[in-house]
Amino acid sequence: MKNRSGGLVFSTEQGRMCPDCRHPVDECVCGAPARPSGDGVVRVSRETKGRKGKGVTLITGIPMDDKELKAFAKVLKARCGTGGTVKEGTVEIQGDQRDLLVPLLKEKGWTVKRSGG
């Protein structure tokens, strides 16, 4: 059993507080996994492994936290007109969308490379 000395749970100014890091629940940093920053290059590749031959476009190295990355993935999926998901900091877009995605990512000012075949 964990020994807790109590902590701030609610603040009239901030609302609900995390008892571990004492930040507002919306800004809690204790449960957020730290993703490595990488080398600053956004890589766009295509993969079919484990998908019964169906190809997906993988985008790795986007310098955003998880919440921003999900919102950005939604924009990318809408531009491609397909579905997709975000898994462990990697955006997966259904189909081979590399030709469409590389210019979109370069518009954001990032260094973008096509990797893989």
CORTA-V746713 format. One record per run of one state. SS is the DSSP state (hx for helix, st for strand, lp for the rest). FROM is the first residue (numbers start at 1). TO is the last residue. If there is no record, write none. Layout:
ss = <SS	SS>
from = <FROM	FROM>
to = <TO	TO>
This chain:
ss = <lp	st	lp	st	lp	st	hx	lp	st	lp	st	lp	hx	lp	st	lp	st	lp	hx	lp	st	lp>
from = <1	10	12	15	18	24	25	28	41	48	56	61	66	81	84	88	90	95	98	108	111	115>
to = <9	11	14	17	23	24	27	40	47	55	60	65	80	83	87	89	94	97	107	110	114	117>
